[in-house]
């Protein structure tokens, strides 16, 4: 039953994420590094080639995997009990927003029904610095 619900949520999340994400970004063409950063109390980091999510106050991080264009879902280990932010079993998708240049600038948590349950801008320290004469990102 849990597996069937998880599959249904994944299908719904993919549909919502495709509608909620601007055209142009794709996980296949993008490096996972561009999603890494702090978004308010939420932190996305790369470990062993996979993205992980940790919110302030959470005991452990969870892996997230691509579900569509600039969208990710929580990897639920077999047999694990899940609880969403509302105390229910709905786990929102992670939908990253981009600016007109294509840089990842924000993170929205989107329920399968399209309701945005949280959104935060990417912290300035983790955004790519603008390239100017004499300033390279490799510093």
FENJO-V878125 format. One record per helix or strand of 3 or more residues. SS is the DSSP state (H for helix, E for strand). FROM is the first residue (numbers start at 1). TO is the last residue. Records with the same first field share a line. If there is no record, write none. Layout:
# FENJO-V878125
SS->FROM-TO ; FROM-TO
This chain:
# FENJO-V878125
H->2-20 ; 32-35 ; 124-126
E->37-39 ; 42-47 ; 50-55 ; 62-68 ; 71-74 ; 93-98 ; 104-110 ; 116-121
